Amino acid sequence: PNWSPDGKASFYMIRSPEKREELIIRLKDITTGEEKDVHRGITYNQIKISPDGTRFVYFMNDKPAKSFVLGILDIQSGKELELWRVPGAEYPGGIGDITWAPDGKYVLVSISQKMGIELWRVPATGGPAEKLYFFPESTWGIVMHPSGKRIAFAQSRINFELWVMENFLPK
């Protein structure tokens, strides 16, 4: 589930009862209980609502092409923009986490490697991805602070640990 930016509704995904391979993104108004479908489409592994509530960033596994796709879905028009296609041969673990930068201009993406996790930044309007950091440990749950200057994430070294990183963005 994803909270709407104003906190009055929640977005969530369900499988279509008619077509198993199709997902429905549904919006539920928390105060009235009213639900409405906002998008029907292919199966996404994960979706995150943009800070302004107009778009979803998603990733999915494109099995026929042996790659992973990071994309943007415009909620109003239903149009999709492919931001980045990650080759499965280079990154067999695929995309792990996605999160928006608070200004909505970038998406942070974690890519699983054999021996760690890479953190990348991708412009939300398209353009080249930029590698920011390499975590040698198993890392997940990456979220950006509202200031845009910190990220929090979990790691498993000896125990499960919660970490915060500052000053990780290029100047």
Protein Blocks (a to p, Z undefined) as FASTA:
>chain_A
ZZdfklpaccdddddfklmkbccdddddfklopacdfbdcdddfbdcddfkopaccdddd
dfknopaddddddfklopacdfbdcdfklmmnopfbdcddfklpaccdddddfkbccddd
ddfkbpadddfbdcfbdcehiacdfklpaccddddfkbccddddehkbcZZ
